Amino acid sequence: MRDDFATLLRQFRERAVRSRNGLAHEVGVDPSYLTRIEHGDREPPRQHIVEALVRALRLSVQERNRLLVAAGYAPLSVVELGSWDEALQAVADVLNDVELSTEARNEFRDVVKVISARWRGSCSLTPTLAS
Protein backbone atom coordinates (compact mmCIF):
# COMPACT_ATOMS: atom_id res chain seq x y z
CA MET A 1 0.00 0.00 0.00
CA ARG A 2 2.88 2.36 0.81
CA ASP A 3 4.23 2.20 -2.74
CA ASP A 4 0.78 2.80 -4.22
CA PHE A 5 0.34 5.92 -2.09
CA ALA A 6 3.86 7.13 -2.88
CA THR A 7 3.39 6.66 -6.62
CA LEU A 8 -0.04 8.25 -6.65
CA LEU A 9 1.07 11.26 -4.61
CA ARG A 10 4.07 11.82 -6.86
CA GLN A 11 1.89 11.57 -9.99
CA PHE A 12 -0.62 14.07 -8.63
CA ARG A 13 2.14 16.46 -7.51
CA GLU A 14 3.94 16.31 -10.85
CA ARG A 15 0.70 16.78 -12.77
CA ALA A 16 0.02 19.91 -10.68
CA VAL A 17 3.57 21.08 -11.52
CA ARG A 18 4.39 21.52 -7.84
CA SER A 19 7.80 21.15 -6.24
CA ARG A 20 8.11 18.93 -3.19
CA ASN A 21 9.45 21.93 -1.29
CA GLY A 22 6.54 24.20 -2.16
CA LEU A 23 3.93 21.54 -1.52
CA ALA A 24 5.48 20.58 1.81
CA HIS A 25 5.50 24.19 2.99
CA GLU A 26 1.87 24.70 1.94
CA VAL A 27 0.80 21.54 3.75
CA GLY A 28 2.89 22.34 6.82
CA VAL A 29 5.33 19.43 6.78
CA ASP A 30 9.09 19.22 6.41
CA PRO A 31 10.17 18.86 2.75
CA SER A 32 12.37 15.87 3.66
CA TYR A 33 9.32 14.12 5.14
CA LEU A 34 7.41 14.56 1.88
CA THR A 35 10.43 13.29 -0.07
CA ARG A 36 10.62 10.15 2.10
CA ILE A 37 6.89 9.55 1.62
CA GLU A 38 7.18 9.85 -2.17
CA HIS A 39 10.14 7.48 -2.20
CA GLY A 40 8.17 4.93 -0.19
CA ASP A 41 10.55 5.19 2.76
CA ARG A 42 7.76 6.31 5.11
CA GLU A 43 4.25 5.06 5.71
CA PRO A 44 1.44 7.23 4.32
CA PRO A 45 0.78 10.21 6.59
CA ARG A 46 -2.10 10.74 8.98
CA GLN A 47 -5.44 11.54 7.42
CA HIS A 48 -5.32 15.28 8.14
CA ILE A 49 -2.04 15.51 6.19
CA VAL A 50 -3.55 13.54 3.29
CA GLU A 51 -6.53 15.94 3.32
CA ALA A 52 -4.13 18.92 3.29
CA LEU A 53 -2.33 17.39 0.29
CA VAL A 54 -5.67 16.90 -1.47
CA ARG A 55 -6.55 20.58 -0.97
CA ALA A 56 -3.11 21.84 -1.98
CA LEU A 57 -3.12 19.71 -5.13
CA ARG A 58 -6.75 20.62 -5.90
CA LEU A 59 -7.73 17.01 -6.48
CA SER A 60 -11.18 15.97 -7.67
CA VAL A 61 -13.44 13.92 -5.39
CA GLN A 62 -12.51 10.75 -7.29
CA GLU A 63 -8.78 11.53 -7.00
CA ARG A 64 -9.23 12.35 -3.31
CA ASN A 65 -10.87 8.98 -2.77
CA ARG A 66 -8.04 7.19 -4.59
CA LEU A 67 -5.40 8.93 -2.47
CA LEU A 68 -7.30 8.29 0.78
CA VAL A 69 -7.73 4.59 -0.02
CA ALA A 70 -4.06 4.29 -1.03
CA ALA A 71 -3.18 5.77 2.38
CA GLY A 72 -5.42 3.24 4.13
CA TYR A 73 -8.37 5.53 4.89
CA ALA A 74 -12.03 5.28 3.92
CA PRO A 75 -13.00 7.18 0.77
CA LEU A 76 -15.04 10.36 1.14
CA SER A 77 -18.15 8.79 -0.39
CA VAL A 78 -18.23 6.09 2.30
CA VAL A 79 -17.55 8.54 5.14
CA GLU A 80 -20.39 10.80 3.97
CA LEU A 81 -22.86 7.91 4.28
CA GLY A 82 -22.47 8.22 8.03
CA SER A 83 -22.38 4.50 8.71
CA TRP A 84 -21.64 1.18 7.09
CA ASP A 85 -24.51 -0.22 5.06
CA GLU A 86 -25.66 -3.79 4.34
CA ALA A 87 -25.62 -3.07 0.59
CA LEU A 88 -21.98 -1.95 0.79
CA GLN A 89 -21.15 -5.07 2.78
CA ALA A 90 -22.80 -7.25 0.14
CA VAL A 91 -20.75 -5.61 -2.61
CA ALA A 92 -17.54 -5.89 -0.56
CA ASP A 93 -18.27 -9.56 0.17
CA VAL A 94 -18.62 -10.39 -3.53
CA LEU A 95 -15.50 -8.43 -4.50
CA ASN A 96 -13.48 -10.15 -1.75
CA ASP A 97 -14.74 -13.67 -2.51
CA VAL A 98 -11.56 -15.62 -3.26
CA GLU A 99 -13.58 -18.36 -4.94
CA LEU A 100 -14.68 -15.98 -7.71
CA SER A 101 -12.43 -15.52 -10.70
CA THR A 102 -11.07 -12.12 -11.62
CA GLU A 103 -13.36 -12.23 -14.65
CA ALA A 104 -16.41 -12.85 -12.45
CA ARG A 105 -15.48 -9.99 -10.10
CA ASN A 106 -14.99 -7.66 -13.08
CA GLU A 107 -18.37 -8.71 -14.48
CA PHE A 108 -19.93 -7.95 -11.07
CA ARG A 109 -18.28 -4.51 -11.09
CA ASP A 110 -19.76 -3.83 -14.53
CA VAL A 111 -23.24 -4.86 -13.37
CA VAL A 112 -23.00 -2.60 -10.30
CA LYS A 113 -21.92 0.32 -12.53
CA VAL A 114 -24.88 -0.22 -14.87
CA ILE A 115 -27.35 -0.50 -11.99
CA SER A 116 -25.98 2.59 -10.23
CA ALA A 117 -26.11 4.59 -13.47
CA ARG A 118 -29.89 4.25 -13.50
CA TRP A 119 -30.17 6.26 -10.28
CA ARG A 120 -27.43 8.68 -11.21
CA GLY A 121 -29.22 9.80 -14.38
CA SER A 122 -26.83 8.27 -16.91
CA CYS A 123 -29.28 6.86 -19.43
CA SER A 124 -26.52 5.77 -21.80
CA LEU A 125 -25.56 2.97 -19.40
CA THR A 126 -29.10 1.84 -18.60
CA PRO A 127 -29.73 -1.55 -20.19
CA THR A 128 -32.79 -2.19 -22.30
CA LEU A 129 -34.72 -5.08 -20.81
CA ALA A 130 -36.49 -7.44 -23.21
CA SER A 131 -40.21 -7.93 -22.59
QUIJOUR-V280597 format. One line per field, one symbol per residue. ss: DSSP state (a for helix, b for strand, c for the rest). burial: # if it has 24 or more other C-alpha atoms within 12 Angstrom, else .. Layout:
# QUIJOUR-V280597
ss->???
burial->???
This chain:
# QUIJOUR-V280597
ss->caaaaaaaaaaaaaaccccaaaaaaaacccaaaaaaaaccccccccaaaaaaaaaaacccaaaaaaaaaacccccaaaaccccccaaaaaaaaaaccccccaaaaaaaaaaaaaaaaaaaccaaacccccc
burial->.#..######.##......#..##..#.#...######....###...######.##.#...#########.#.#........................................................
